[in-house]
Amino acid sequence: MATQHSRSAARLMMAPAVVFLLGWMLVPLTMTLYFSFKKYLPMRGDSLANGLDWVGFANYARFVTSSSFWPSVYATLVIVGGVLVITVILGIFLALLLDQPMWGQGVVRILVIAPFFVMPTVSGLVWKNMFMDPVNGFFAHVWRSVGAEPIEWLSQASLPSLILIVSWQWLPFATLILLTAFQSLDQEQLEAAEMDGARWPQRFAFIVLPHLSRAITVVILIQTIFLLSIFAEIFVTTQGSFGTKTLTYLIYQRVLESQNVGLGSAGGVYAIILANIVAIFLMRIVGKNLDA
Amino acid sequence: MARAVTTRQKTINSLVAWMVGLLIFFPILWIIIMSFKAEGDAIKAPLEVLNAPWTLENYGVVQERSDYSRHFVNSVILAFGSTLLGLLVAVPAAWAMAFVPSKRTKDILLWMLSTKMLPAVGVLYPIYLLFIQLGLLDSRAGLVVVLMLINLPIIVWMLYTYFKEIPGEILEAARMDGATLHEEILYVLTPMAIPGMASTVLLNVILAWNEAFWTLNLTAAKAAPLTAFIASYSSPEGLFYAKLSAASTMAIAPILIMGWFSQKQLVRGLTFGAVK
């Protein structure tokens, strides 16, 4: 039984973590919110010390009416959607494959998981230069060897190229989680279905997929949160050109490159709202599991 | 029950799986191969690259030109520093939540996790501004704190789930035998919690090592870790494939090895227990 004494001790022990995270959340968030209602262009002499002009919702309106807003929404949706589709579908296939008996299972698993541990700047640059370079890249050599004209991947097919790079990084994550879910699948149920005459596609559609549905949901939610904020991969490859300027990258450019802090902060508030919508669904699943 | 599988089926499985595995691993393998080739050979067609003589010179050049070891040291300090600092804050919190749960424990835990969902770019300028004001821009101390804060929810979460698995009766028994809170933590809890703590450290060192938003935006020359060091190769001069490969290999090798040991923790740590 927890005593009154241990309760207050517990509160004291939680205090540092709670205070740190509360500060980390509230201080910058309040500042972003504050800046988003202000005209704040540090390069043109605006400073906190001299006071900033209140502009109401002007930044919010300008952010969504600027010519780069809708293209950035499109780029974000295509990249996030593309990576999700690829990683989930290939992830199911890979998890299914890795779950089969085979020789050297441990080694194959390591090979499949490895890309997840490659830092984003390395994978971005390596793919850009050593694989997608139109002159000396690996793909260019392969294309030429079959007599085809090499593709300028990151300019002619910029979004598919980025989807390829990011999918390569996230496929291990999806695979690993789906594999974990596979391993908790009731084998006897499968065998019973088989004896009742269910063919493989039926067993997959009616037993395996429903069992995986929660793992798939979790993969989609967690990846969406991380994918909405991919940065380094774009930073070292296209720098946002050729239609790869995502919402995150657009806000980064507004805030740090063109130093329009008010406008960028309004964009930041939009991004925070968007991420929170996804987070609510994720937190619901996590919360349910905590009770169990 | 594992089902009986014919040798033929197993052979086919193995062949397909190995081919797919090698295909996924190929870019990493290719970096490693390239890093041991002369710069002039590295831009040739793949088969010619393979046949070219092997060399170690790139590793020397990378170290000389861009001071690899300084960035490496920065990465080590940031990754381990932020993880240990996080542990210091998270262990008491996770302990309290696991062993003295209250009605609000679950809400606090969920709230902590939700801070992890905050998009970094949304708070980029405030943090940037605070760093300038506090003189922390391009300092390792500032980044250690930021990396600690972004990983703190995961550290608390992982420790909480590990602590939860320790039966509370053992602690009660220790208390009955007259152990003080201090002794209880030091002699009973700690030995049982060490494996879980080790896993937590492992995963969070990996996450901090690969973090590439704050490290790119808050460092310049002094405090830049390997993520920023590699990014400096994005505007290359002349031939650089072999050097990029050597630099990349050195940047990912330590974490790749640690990563292989942390597969299981990855699922636990990154899904917040939503998948078992």
Interface residues (C-beta under 8 A of the other chain):
Chain A: A2 S6 R7 A9 A10 R11 M13 M14 P16 A17 V18 F20 L21 W24 M25 V27 P28 L29 M31 T32 F35 L94 L97 L98 Q100 P101 M102 W103 G104 Q105 V107 V108 R109 I110 L111 V112 I113 A114 P115 F116 F117 V118 M119 P120 T121 V122 S123 L125 V126 W127 K128 N129 M130 F131 N136 F138 H141 V142 R144 S145 W168 L171 P172 F173 L176 I177 T180 A181 S184 Q187 E188 E191 R214 A215 V218 I222 I225 L228 S229 F231 A232 F235 V236 T237 T248 I251 Y252 V255 L256 V261 G264 S265 G268 V269 A271 I272 L274 A275 N276 V278 A279 L282 M283 I285 V286 G287 N289 L290 D291
Chain B: M1 A2 R3 V5 K10 N13 S14 V16 A17 W18 V20 G21 L22 I24 F25 P27 I28 W30 I31 M34 I43 A45 P46 V89 A90 P92 A93 W95 A96 M97 F99 V100 S102 K106 I108 L109 L110 W111 M112 L113 S114 T115 M117 L118 P119 A120 V121 G122 V123 L124 Y125 P126 I127 Y128 L129 L130 L149 L152 P153 V156 L181 I206 W209 N210 A212 F213 L216 N217 L226 T227 A228 I230 A231 Y233 S234 P236 F240 Y241 L244 S245 S248 A251 I252 I255 L256 M258 G259 W260 Q263 L266 V267 L270 T271 F272 G273 A274 V275 K276
